């Protein structure tokens, strides 16, 4: 038992072992998982944020830190294992390979981090002779360029000169002389490049007279004229030109129509084809019928 005199002491009577109201609330709050998480993780984040604000508040300190990071980045990117020293161009002719190198104009060696492969690919595919390109950086510091070159299938005669076209009608390159690609068929006229698919079908259908074929002429960007040697012209219709040409070739095989002295055969009216005879042949035909010579030459 406590001495009676100590119990009567006022200081002893005021000491209460129970927590105060504020302490009680803090203890209850500390038992909350959210509060403990905020205190353990949010507190350090706030402190770090305040320190960062204090450091970056100064322009000089901010510039020094950014410059240090830039130097570290540059030192990392300039390491020998990231250096590109050679460029390999594959899948193209010698002339196209030289054109690609001139188009890129890369100053090697340089870091692979400084190479924008997407932009380089776009520059290469802007060349008419390139159908597609693929770029990759190989081990050993080699920039590999894989090209798919456009294959010319037709010569297009324009007012400005001769051009080579691929099967889609896309320009491949200019041509100095027709004799340089005598192996390719010839088309002429405005819009011939946009109708190249139909032109190729006409050439295929005209295979029986390929030895006499000089080319196709696009008329009004609507239809074709088939030009043969001896200045003969076959005027094809706008619709179904292949069928009309096949019927004519069948008639020629039976009657040798194209061997006659005919200037042109007009198939635009498929129900009534028209022949244009040479003047001498027309006069002979009229004389055989007992008619006077004619100034015209249509039949």
LUMVO-956379 format. One record per atom (N, C-alpha, C): x, y, z; residue in three letters. Coordinates in steps of 0.1 Angstrom, whole numbers, padded with zeros to 4 digits, always signed. Example, Ala and Ser with C-alpha at 12.3 -4.5 7.8 and 13.67 -1.06 7.14 Angstrom:
2
+0132-0057+0078ALA+0123-0045+0078ALA+0132-0033+0078ALA+0128-0022+0071SER+0137-0011+0071SER+0129+0000+0079SER
//
This chain:
299
+0008-0012+0000UNK+0000+0000+0000UNK+0009+0012+0000UNK+0004+0023-0007UNK+0011+0035-0007UNK+0009+0043+0006UNK+0019+0050+0010UNK+0018+0058+0022UNK+0006+0068+0020UNK+0000+0070+0031UNK-0012+0079+0031UNK-0008+0093+0026UNK+0004+0097+0030UNK+0008+0111+0027UNK+0010+0112+0012UNK+0015+0101+0005UNK+0017+0102-0010UNK+0004+0103-0017UNK-0006+0096-0012UNK-0019+0096-0019UNK-0025+0110-0018UNK-0022+0117-0007UNK-0028+0130-0006UNK-0020+0141-0014UNK-0009+0137-0020UNK-0001+0146-0028UNK-0009+0150-0041UNK-0012+0163-0044UNK-0020+0167-0056UNK-0014+0163-0069UNK+0000+0163-0070UNK+0007+0159-0082UNK+0004+0144-0085UNK+0004+0136-0075UNK+0002+0122-0077UNK-0013+0119-0082UNK-0022+0127-0076UNK-0036+0125-0080UNK-0038+0129-0095UNK-0031+0139-0101UNK-0033+0143-0114UNK-0027+0134-0125UNK-0018+0125-0121UNK-0012+0116-0131UNK-0022+0104-0134UNK-0026+0104-0147UNK-0036+0094-0151UNK-0029+0085-0161UNK-0028+0072-0159UNK-0021+0063-0169UNK-0029+0062-0182UNK-0041+0065-0184UNK-0048+0064-0196UNK-0043+0075-0206UNK-0043+0071-0220UNK-0038+0081-0230UNK-0048+0092-0231UNK-0042+0103-0236UNK-0051+0115-0238UNK-0059+0113-0250UNK-0068+0122-0253UNK-0077+0120-0264UNK-0069+0121-0277UNK-0059+0130-0278UNK-0051+0131-0291UNK-0043+0119-0293UNK-0037+0113-0282UNK-0029+0101-0283UNK-0038+0089-0287UNK-0050+0089-0282UNK-0059+0078-0285UNK-0062+0078-0300UNK-0065+0090-0305UNK-0069+0092-0319UNK-0057+0088-0328UNK-0045+0092-0324UNK-0033+0088-0332UNK-0030+0073-0332UNK-0033+0067-0321UNK-0031+0053-0320UNK-0041+0045-0329UNK-0053+0050-0329UNK-0064+0044-0337UNK-0060+0046-0352UNK-0055+0059-0355UNK-0052+0062-0369UNK-0040+0053-0374UNK-0031+0051-0365UNK-0019+0043-0369UNK-0023+0028-0372UNK-0034+0024-0366UNK-0038+0010-0369UNK-0045+0009-0382UNK-0048+0020-0389UNK-0054+0020-0402UNK-0043+0017-0413UNK-0045+0007-0422UNK-0035+0003-0432UNK-0032+0014-0442UNK-0042+0022-0445UNK-0040+0033-0455UNK-0030+0043-0449UNK-0032+0047-0436UNK-0024+0057-0430UNK-0010+0052-0428UNK-0008+0039-0425UNK+0005+0034-0423UNK+0013+0034-0437UNK+0005+0030-0448UNK+0011+0030-0461UNK+0015+0045-0465UNK+0007+0054-0463UNK+0010+0068-0466UNK+0022+0073-0458UNK+0023+0069-0445UNK+0033+0074-0437UNK+0047+0068-0441UNK+0046+0055-0445UNK+0059+0048-0448UNK+0064+0051-0462UNK+0055+0053-0471UNK+0059+0055-0485UNK+0056+0070-0490UNK+0045+0075-0486UNK+0042+0089-0490UNK+0052+0099-0484UNK+0056+0097-0471UNK+0065+0106-0465UNK+0078+0107-0472UNK+0085+0096-0475UNK+0098+0097-0483UNK+0096+0103-0496UNK+0085+0101-0503UNK+0082+0107-0516UNK+0081+0122-0515UNK+0074+0126-0504UNK+0073+0141-0502UNK+0086+0147-0499UNK+0094+0140-0491UNK+0107+0146-0488UNK+0116+0146-0500UNK+0116+0136-0508UNK+0124+0136-0520UNK+0119+0146-0530UNK+0106+0148-0531UNK+0101+0159-0540UNK+0105+0172-0535UNK+0105+0175-0522UNK+0109+0188-0518UNK+0124+0190-0520UNK+0132+0180-0518UNK+0146+0181-0521UNK+0148+0184-0536UNK+0141+0177-0545UNK+0142+0179-0559UNK+0138+0193-0563UNK+0128+0198-0557UNK+0124+0212-0560UNK+0134+0222-0555UNK+0140+0219-0544UNK+0151+0228-0539UNK+0163+0228-0548UNK+0166+0216-0553UNK+0178+0215-0562UNK+0175+0221-0576UNK+0164+0218-0582UNK+0161+0223-0595UNK+0155+0237-0595UNK+0154+0243-0584UNK+0149+0257-0583UNK+0160+0266-0589UNK+0173+0262-0588UNK+0184+0270-0593UNK+0186+0267-0608UNK+0187+0277-0616UNK+0190+0275-0630UNK+0204+0269-0633UNK+0213+0273-0625UNK+0227+0268-0626UNK+0228+0253-0623UNK+0222+0249-0611UNK+0222+0235-0608UNK+0214+0227-0618UNK+0203+0232-0622UNK+0195+0224-0632UNK+0203+0222-0645UNK+0209+0233-0650UNK+0217+0231-0662UNK+0229+0222-0660UNK+0235+0222-0649UNK+0247+0213-0646UNK+0242+0199-0646UNK+0231+0196-0640UNK+0226+0182-0639UNK+0222+0177-0653UNK+0215+0185-0661UNK+0211+0181-0674UNK+0223+0179-0683UNK+0233+0188-0682UNK+0245+0186-0690UNK+0252+0173-0686UNK+0252+0170-0674UNK+0259+0157-0669UNK+0252+0145-0676UNK+0238+0146-0675UNK+0231+0135-0682UNK+0233+0134-0697UNK+0234+0146-0703UNK+0237+0146-0718UNK+0251+0140-0721UNK+0260+0144-0712UNK+0274+0138-0715UNK+0274+0123-0713UNK+0267+0118-0703UNK+0267+0104-0700UNK+0260+0097-0712UNK+0249+0103-0717UNK+0242+0097-0728UNK+0251+0096-0741UNK+0258+0107-0743UNK+0267+0108-0755UNK+0278+0098-0754UNK+0284+0097-0742UNK+0295+0087-0740UNK+0290+0073-0742UNK+0278+0070-0738UNK+0272+0057-0740UNK+0270+0054-0755UNK+0264+0064-0762UNK+0261+0062-0776UNK+0273+0061-0785UNK+0284+0067-0781UNK+0296+0067-0789UNK+0305+0055-0786UNK+0300+0046-0779UNK+0308+0034-0776UNK+0311+0026-0789UNK+0322+0019-0790UNK+0326+0013-0802UNK+0316+0002-0807UNK+0309-0005-0798UNK+0300-0015-0802UNK+0287-0009-0808UNK+0285+0004-0807UNK+0273+0010-0813UNK+0277+0018-0826UNK+0289+0017-0830UNK+0294+0025-0841UNK+0291+0018-0855UNK+0286+0025-0865UNK+0284+0020-0878UNK+0294+0025-0887UNK+0302+0017-0893UNK+0313+0021-0902UNK+0311+0018-0917UNK+0302+0008-0920UNK+0301+0004-0934UNK+0286+0003-0937UNK+0283+0004-0950UNK+0270+0003-0955UNK+0270-0007-0967UNK+0261-0017-0966UNK+0259-0027-0976UNK+0246-0026-0983UNK+0246-0025-0996UNK+0234-0023-1004UNK+0232-0036-1013UNK+0222-0044-1010UNK+0220-0057-1017UNK+0206-0057-1024UNK+0206-0065-1035UNK+0194-0067-1043UNK+0192-0056-1053UNK+0202-0049-1057UNK+0201-0038-1067UNK+0212-0039-1077UNK+0210-0033-1088UNK+0221-0031-1098UNK+0231-0021-1093UNK+0242-0021-1101UNK+0253-0012-1097UNK+0248+0003-1097UNK+0241+0006-1108UNK+0237+0020-1109UNK+0227+0024-1098UNK+0218+0015-1095UNK+0208+0018-1084UNK+0215+0018-1071UNK+0225+0010-1068UNK+0232+0010-1056UNK+0239+0023-1054UNK+0246+0028-1065UNK+0252+0041-1064UNK+0242+0052-1061UNK+0230+0051-1067UNK+0220+0061-1065UNK+0215+0061-1051UNK+0214+0050-1045UNK+0210+0049-1031UNK+0220+0055-1021UNK+0233+0052-1024UNK+0244+0057-1015UNK+0244+0073-1017UNK+0242+0078-1029UNK+0242+0092-1031UNK+0230+0099-1024UNK+0218+0092-1024UNK+0206+0097-1018UNK+0207+0098-1003UNK+0213+0088-0997UNK+0214+0088-0982UNK+0225+0097-0978UNK+0236+0097-0985UNK+0248+0107-0982UNK+0252+0106-0967UNK+0253+0094-0962UNK+0257+0092-0948UNK+0272+0094-0946UNK+0276+0101-0936UNK+0290+0103-0932UNK+0294+0093-0922UNK+0298+0081-0926UNK+0303+0071-0917UNK+0317+0073-0914UNK+0322+0069-0902UNK+0314+0061-0891UNK+0305+0071-0883UNK+0294+0065-0878UNK+0285+0073-0869UNK+0278+0063-0860UNK+0273+0068-0849UNK+0266+0059-0839UNK+0253+0055-0845UNK+0249+0042-0842UNK+0236+0037-0846UNK+0225+0044-0840UNK+0227+0051-0829UNK+0216+0059-0823UNK+0213+0071-0831UNK+0222+0075-0840UNK+0220+0087-0848UNK+0213+0084-0861UNK+0211+0071-0864UNK+0205+0066-0876UNK+0190+0065-0874UNK+0182+0073-0882UNK+0168+0072-0882UNK+0164+0063-0894UNK+0162+0050-0890UNK+0160+0040-0901UNK+0147+0042-0909UNK+0137+0047-0902UNK+0124+0049-0909UNK+0126+0061-0919UNK+0133+0071-0915UNK+0135+0083-0924UNK+0144+0078-0936UNK+0154+0070-0933UNK+0163+0066-0944UNK+0155+0057-0954UNK+0147+0048-0948UNK+0139+0040-0957UNK+0130+0048-0966UNK+0124+0058-0960UNK+0115+0067-0969UNK+0123+0074-0980UNK+0135+0078-0977UNK+0143+0085-0987UNK+0146+0075-0998UNK+0149+0062-0995UNK+0153+0053-1005UNK+0141+0049-1014UNK+0129+0047-1007UNK+0117+0043-1015UNK+0112+0055-1023UNK+0117+0067-1021UNK+0113+0078-1030UNK+0120+0077-1043UNK+0130+0069-1045UNK+0136+0066-1058UNK+0126+0058-1067UNK+0125+0062-1079UNK+0115+0055-1088UNK+0118+0041-1090UNK+0131+0037-1090UNK+0135+0023-1093UNK+0134+0014-1081UNK+0130+0019-1070UNK+0129+0011-1058UNK+0115+0008-1055UNK+0111-0005-1054UNK+0098-0009-1050UNK+0096-0009-1035UNK+0106-0014-1028UNK+0106-0015-1013UNK+0120-0016-1008UNK+0122-0012-0995UNK+0135-0012-0989UNK+0134-0017-0975UNK+0144-0023-0970UNK+0145-0028-0956UNK+0159-0025-0951UNK+0159-0018-0939UNK+0172-0015-0933UNK+0174-0021-0920UNK+0186-0025-0917UNK+0189-0031-0904UNK+0204-0029-0901UNK+0207-0028-0888UNK+0221-0026-0884UNK+0226-0040-0879UNK+0236-0045-0886UNK+0241-0058-0883UNK+0253-0057-0874UNK+0256-0068-0868UNK+0268-0069-0859UNK+0281-0066-0868UNK+0290-0060-0862UNK+0302-0056-0869UNK+0302-0042-0874UNK+0291-0034-0871UNK+0290-0020-0875UNK+0286-0019-0890UNK+0277-0027-0895UNK+0273-0027-0909UNK+0259-0023-0910UNK+0256-0013-0918UNK+0242-0009-0921UNK+0238-0016-0934UNK+0229-0026-0933UNK+0225-0034-0944UNK+0212-0029-0950UNK+0212-0026-0963UNK+0201-0021-0971UNK+0197-0032-0981UNK+0185-0037-0979UNK+0179-0048-0987UNK+0169-0041-0996UNK+0171-0042-1010UNK+0162-0035-1019UNK+0155-0045-1027UNK+0142-0041-1031UNK+0135-0048-1041UNK+0133-0038-1053UNK+0140-0041-1064UNK+0141-0032-1075UNK+0128-0034-1084UNK+0123-0023-1089UNK+0112-0024-1099UNK+0117-0030-1112UNK+0109-0039-1117UNK+0112-0046-1130UNK+0105-0039-1141UNK+0112-0033-1151UNK+0105-0026-1162UNK+0098-0037-1171UNK+0086-0034-1176UNK+0079-0043-1185UNK+0074-0036-1197UNK+0075-0023-1198UNK+0070-0015-1209UNK+0078-0002-1211UNK+0079+0002-1223UNK+0084+0015-1227UNK+0073+0025-1230UNK+0073+0036-1223UNK+0063+0046-1225UNK+0068+0058-1233UNK+0063+0061-1245UNK+0067+0073-1252UNK+0059+0085-1248UNK+0065+0095-1243UNK+0058+0107-1239UNK+0063+0119-1248UNK+0057+0130-1246UNK+0062+0142-1253UNK+0076+0146-1249UNK+0079+0143-1236UNK+0092+0147-1230UNK+0103+0136-1232UNK+0099+0124-1238UNK+0109+0114-1240UNK+0104+0100-1237UNK+0113+0091-1235UNK+0109+0077-1232UNK+0112+0074-1217UNK+0102+0066-1212UNK+0104+0062-1198UNK+0100+0047-1197UNK+0107+0040-1187UNK+0104+0026-1184UNK+0094+0026-1173UNK+0084+0016-1175UNK+0073+0015-1165UNK+0074+0000-1160UNK+0070-0002-1147UNK+0068-0015-1142UNK+0054-0020-1144UNK+0050-0031-1140UNK+0037-0037-1142UNK+0026-0029-1136UNK+0029-0021-1126UNK+0018-0013-1120UNK+0017+0001-1127UNK+0025+0004-1137UNK+0025+0017-1143UNK+0034+0027-1137UNK+0041+0023-1127UNK+0050+0032-1119UNK+0063+0034-1128UNK+0067+0047-1128UNK+0080+0050-1135UNK+0092+0043-1129UNK+0100+0037-1137UNK+0113+0031-1132UNK+0125+0040-1135UNK+0126+0044-1148UNK+0137+0052-1151UNK+0135+0058-1165UNK+0143+0068-1169UNK+0142+0074-1182UNK+0150+0065-1192UNK+0147+0066-1204UNK+0154+0058-1215UNK+0159+0067-1226UNK+0171+0066-1229UNK+0177+0075-1239UNK+0172+0072-1253UNK+0173+0059-1257UNK+0169+0055-1270UNK+0160+0042-1270UNK+0151+0041-1279UNK+0142+0029-1279UNK+0150+0017-1281UNK+0161+0017-1289UNK+0169+0005-1292UNK+0175+0000-1279UNK+0176+0008-1269UNK+0183+0003-1256UNK+0174-0007-1249UNK+0161-0007-1251UNK+0152-0018-1246UNK+0142-0022-1257UNK+0148-0027-1267UNK+0140-0032-1278UNK+0132-0044-1275UNK+0136-0051-1264UNK+0129-0063-1259UNK+0116-0060-1253UNK+0113-0047-1249UNK+0101-0044-1242UNK+0091-0038-1252UNK+0078-0041-1250UNK+0068-0035-1259UNK+0067-0020-1256UNK+0060-0013-1266UNK+0060+0002-1265UNK+0045+0007-1265UNK+0043+0016-1255UNK+0030+0023-1255UNK+0032+0038-1256UNK+0022+0045-1260UNK+0023+0059-1262UNK+0010+0066-1259UNK+0010+0079-1257UNK-0002+0086-1254UNK-0004+0089-1239UNK-0012+0100-1237UNK-0015+0104-1224UNK-0024+0094-1217UNK-0020+0091-1204UNK-0028+0081-1196UNK-0024+0067-1199UNK-0014+0064-1207UNK-0011+0050-1210UNK-0005+0043-1198UNK+0001+0051-1189UNK+0007+0045-1177UNK-0005+0040-1167UNK-0016+0047-1167UNK-0027+0044-1158UNK-0035+0032-1163UNK-0033+0028-1176UNK-0041+0017-1182UNK-0031+0006-1186UNK-0020+0005-1179UNK-0010-0005-1184UNK-0014-0019-1182UNK-0023-0022-1172UNK-0027-0036-1171UNK-0035-0040-1183UNK-0044-0031-1188UNK-0052-0035-1200UNK-0042-0036-1212UNK-0032-0027-1213UNK-0023-0027-1224UNK-0015-0041-1224UNK-0012-0046-1213UNK-0005-0059-1213UNK-0014-0070-1217UNK-0027-0069-1214UNK-0036-0079-1219UNK-0038-0078-1234UNK-0038-0066-1240UNK-0038-0065-1254UNK-0026-0070-1261UNK-0014-0068-1255UNK-0002-0074-1261UNK-0002-0089-1261UNK-0008-0094-1250UNK-0009-0109-1249UNK-0018-0115-1260UNK-0029-0108-1262UNK-0039-0112-1272UNK-0034-0111-1286UNK-0024-0101-1288UNK-0019-0099-1301UNK-0006-0107-1304UNK-0004-0117-1295UNK+0008-0126-1297UNK+0009-0132-1311UNK-0002-0136-1318UNK+0000-0142-1331UNK+0005-0132-1342UNK+0004-0119-1339UNK+0010-0110-1349UNK+0021-0101-1342UNK+0028-0107-1332UNK+0038-0100-1324UNK+0049-0095-1333UNK+0053-0103-1343UNK+0064-0099-1352UNK+0061-0086-1360UNK+0048-0083-1361UNK+0045-0071-1369UNK+0041-0059-1360UNK+0040-0062-1347UNK+0035-0052-1337UNK+0045-0041-1334UNK+0041-0029-1336UNK+0050-0018-1332UNK+0047-0012-1319UNK+0034-0012-1315UNK+0031-0006-1302UNK+0016-0003-1301UNK+0013+0003-1289UNK-0001+0007-1286UNK-0001+0022-1284UNK-0012+0029-1288UNK-0013+0043-1286UNK-0026+0045-1279UNK-0025+0052-1267UNK-0037+0055-1260UNK-0044+0068-1266UNK-0057+0066-1268UNK-0065+0077-1275UNK-0075+0082-1265UNK-0074+0095-1262UNK-0083+0102-1254UNK-0084+0096-1240UNK-0074+0089-1236UNK-0074+0083-1223UNK-0086+0074-1221UNK-0091+0068-1232UNK-0103+0059-1232UNK-0101+0046-1238UNK-0093+0045-1249UNK-0092+0033-1257UNK-0078+0032-1263UNK-0075+0021-1271UNK-0062+0019-1277UNK-0063+0018-1292UNK-0052+0022-1298UNK-0050+0019-1312UNK-0038+0010-1313UNK-0039-0001-1320UNK-0029-0011-1322UNK-0022-0008-1335UNK-0009-0005-1334UNK-0001+0000-1346UNK+0008-0012-1350UNK+0007-0015-1363UNK+0015-0026-1369UNK+0025-0019-1379UNK+0033-0028-1384UNK+0042-0023-1395UNK+0034-0020-1408UNK+0041-0015-1417UNK+0034-0010-1430UNK+0023+0000-1427UNK+0025+0007-1415UNK+0016+0018-1412UNK+0001+0014-1410UNK-0001+0001-1406UNK-0015-0004-1404UNK-0019-0001-1390UNK-0032+0003-1388UNK-0037+0006-1375UNK-0050-0001-1372UNK-0051-0007-1360UNK-0063-0014-1356UNK-0069-0006-1345UNK-0081+0000-1347UNK-0087+0009-1337UNK-0096+0000-1329UNK-0092-0002-1316UNK-0099-0010-1307UNK-0110-0003-1300UNK-0121-0009-1296UNK-0132-0002-1289UNK-0128+0000-1275UNK-0136+0009-1268UNK-0133+0012-1254UNK-0137+0001-1245UNK-0148-0006-1249UNK-0152-0018-1240UNK-0149-0031-1248UNK-0144-0040-1240UNK-0141-0054-1246UNK-0131-0053-1257UNK-0120-0046-1256UNK-0110-0046-1267UNK-0104-0059-1269UNK-0102-0068-1259UNK-0096-0081-1261UNK-0104-0090-1270UNK-0117-0090-1267UNK-0126-0099-1275UNK-0127-0094-1289UNK-0127-0081-1292UNK-0128-0075-1305UNK-0115-0079-1313UNK-0103-0078-1306UNK-0091-0081-1313UNK-0090-0096-1316UNK-0095-0105-1307UNK-0094-0119-1309UNK-0103-0123-1321UNK-0115-0117-1323UNK-0123-0119-1334UNK-0116-0115-1347UNK-0109-0104-1347UNK-0102-0099-1359UNK-0091-0109-1362UNK-0083-0114-1352UNK-0072-0123-1355UNK-0077-0136-1360UNK-0089-0140-1355UNK-0095-0153-1361UNK-0098-0151-1376UNK-0104-0139-1379UNK-0107-0136-1393UNK-0094-0135-1402UNK-0084-0129-1396UNK-0071-0128-1403UNK-0065-0141-1406UNK-0066-0151-1396UNK-0061-0164-1398UNK-0068-0171-1409UNK-0081-0168-1411UNK-0089-0175-1421UNK-0088-0168-1435UNK-0087-0155-1435UNK-0088-0147-1447UNK-0075-0139-1450UNK-0065-0140-1442UNK-0053-0132-1443UNK-0056-0117-1446UNK-0065-0112-1437UNK-0070-0098-1439UNK-0059-0088-1437UNK-0050-0090-1428UNK-0040-0080-1425UNK-0029-0080-1435UNK-0028-0091-1444UNK-0018-0091-1455UNK-0023-0082-1467UNK-0035-0078-1466UNK-0040-0070-1478UNK-0036-0055-1476UNK-0038-0048-1487UNK-0034-0033-1487UNK-0045-0025-1480UNK-0044-0026-1466UNK-0054-0019-1458UNK-0046-0010-1449UNK-0051+0002-1448UNK-0045+0012-1439UNK-0049+0011-1424UNK-0062+0009-1422UNK-0067+0007-1408UNK-0080-0001-1408UNK-0082-0007-1396UNK-0094-0015-1394UNK-0100-0009-1381UNK-0112-0004-1382UNK-0119+0003-1371UNK-0129-0007-1365UNK-0126-0011-1353UNK-0135-0021-1345UNK-0143-0014-1335UNK-0144-0001-1335UNK-0151+0006-1324UNK-0166+0003-1325UNK-0172+0001-1337UNK-0185-0004-1338UNK-0184-0019-1341UNK-0186-0026-1331UNK-0184-0041-1332UNK-0194-0048-1341UNK-0206-0041-1343UNK-0216-0047-1352UNK-0212-0044-1367UNK-0204-0034-1369UNK-0201-0030-1383UNK-0186-0025-1384UNK-0177-0034-1384UNK-0163-0029-1385UNK-0161-0022-1399UNK-0151-0013-1399UNK-0149-0005-1410UNK-0134-0006-1415UNK-0132-0008-1428UNK-0119-0009-1433UNK-0115+0003-1441UNK-0103+0007-1440UNK-0098+0019-1448UNK-0087+0013-1457UNK-0090+0013-1470UNK-0081+0008-1479UNK-0071+0018-1484UNK-0060+0014-1488UNK-0050+0023-1495UNK-0056+0028-1508UNK-0053+0040-1513UNK-0059+0045-1525UNK-0058+0035-1537UNK-0047+0029-1539UNK-0045+0020-1551UNK-0054+0008-1549UNK-0055+0002-1537UNK-0064-0010-1535UNK-0078-0006-1537UNK-0082+0006-1532UNK-0096+0010-1534UNK-0100+0012-1548UNK-0091+0018-1556UNK-0094+0020-1570UNK-0095+0007-1578UNK-0087-0002-1574UNK-0088-0015-1581UNK-0101-0022-1577UNK-0105-0021-1565UNK-0118-0027-1561UNK-0129-0021-1568UNK-0129-0008-1570UNK-0140-0001-1577UNK-0139-0004-1592UNK-0127-0005-1597UNK-0126-0009-1611UNK-0132-0023-1614UNK-0129-0032-1605UNK-0135-0046-1606UNK-0150-0046-1606UNK-0156-0036-1600UNK-0170-0035-1599UNK-0176-0026-1610UNK-0167-0021-1619UNK-0172-0012-1629UNK-0175+0002-1625UNK-0169+0006-1614UNK-0172+0019-1609UNK-0160+0028-1611UNK-0162+0041-1611UNK-0152+0051-1613UNK-0143+0052-1601UNK-0131+0056-1603UNK-0122+0058-1591UNK-0128+0068-1581UNK-0125+0065-1569UNK-0131+0074-1558UNK-0120+0082-1551UNK-0123+0094-1547UNK-0114+0102-1539UNK-0112+0097-1525UNK-0123+0090-1520UNK-0122+0085-1506UNK-0115+0071-1506UNK-0113+0066-1494UNK-0107+0053-1493UNK-0112+0045-1481UNK-0126+0047-1478UNK-0132+0039-1468UNK-0141+0029-1474UNK-0142+0018-1467UNK-0150+0007-1472UNK-0159+0002-1461UNK
//
